[in-house]
Amino acid sequence: MANPPIRVVVNRGHVTLEGVVQSNVERMLARSLASGLGAFDVKNDLKTDAEVRESMEPRKAVN
């Protein structure tokens, strides 16, 4: 895939997860899998589809 839903960046044992998943369950599963591979730490920057859609919507003015 040219733009995979999850990118795994590893730098000297430190893992960063980036991309978009369908739900919080998928986000937790990805973190769990990355942690189980012996990483020193895992930074989870995954977003759900809903979070991405929400961030793209225009903000409503508050009166």
C-alpha positions as CSV (number, residue, x, y, z in Angstrom):
1,M,0.0,0.0,0.0
2,A,1.2,3.5,-0.8
3,N,-0.3,4.9,2.4
4,P,-0.7,2.1,5.0
5,P,-3.1,2.7,7.8
6,I,-0.4,2.1,10.5
7,R,3.2,3.2,10.2
8,V,5.7,1.7,12.7
9,V,8.8,3.8,13.2
10,V,11.6,2.2,15.2
11,N,14.6,4.2,16.4
12,R,17.1,2.4,18.6
13,G,14.4,0.3,20.4
14,H,11.9,3.2,20.7
15,V,8.7,2.6,18.7
16,T,6.3,5.2,17.4
17,L,2.9,4.2,15.9
18,E,1.4,6.6,13.4
19,G,-1.7,6.5,11.2
20,V,-5.4,5.9,11.3
21,V,-7.3,2.9,12.8
22,Q,-11.1,2.2,12.9
23,S,-11.5,2.1,16.6
24,N,-9.9,2.5,20.1
25,V,-9.8,-1.4,20.2
26,E,-7.5,-1.4,17.2
27,R,-5.4,1.4,18.7
28,M,-4.9,-0.6,21.9
29,L,-4.2,-3.8,20.0
30,A,-1.5,-2.1,17.9
31,R,0.1,-0.8,21.1
32,S,0.0,-4.1,22.7
33,L,1.6,-5.9,19.8
34,A,4.4,-3.3,19.5
35,S,5.0,-3.5,23.3
36,G,5.3,-7.3,23.1
37,L,8.2,-7.1,20.7
38,G,10.7,-5.9,23.2
39,A,10.5,-2.2,22.6
40,F,12.0,0.1,25.2
41,D,8.9,2.3,24.9
42,V,6.0,2.8,22.5
43,K,4.6,6.2,21.6
44,N,1.1,5.7,20.3
45,D,0.2,8.5,17.8
46,L,-2.6,6.6,16.2
47,K,-5.9,8.3,15.6
48,T,-9.4,6.8,15.0
49,D,-11.4,7.5,11.9
50,A,-13.8,9.5,14.0
51,E,-11.0,11.7,15.4
52,V,-9.7,12.4,11.9
53,R,-13.2,13.3,10.7
54,E,-13.8,15.5,13.7
55,S,-10.5,17.4,13.2
56,M,-11.4,18.1,9.5
57,E,-14.9,19.5,10.3
58,P,-15.2,23.3,10.5
59,R,-15.4,24.6,14.1
60,K,-18.7,26.0,15.1
61,A,-18.7,29.5,16.6
62,V,-19.8,29.6,20.3
63,N,-22.0,32.6,21.2
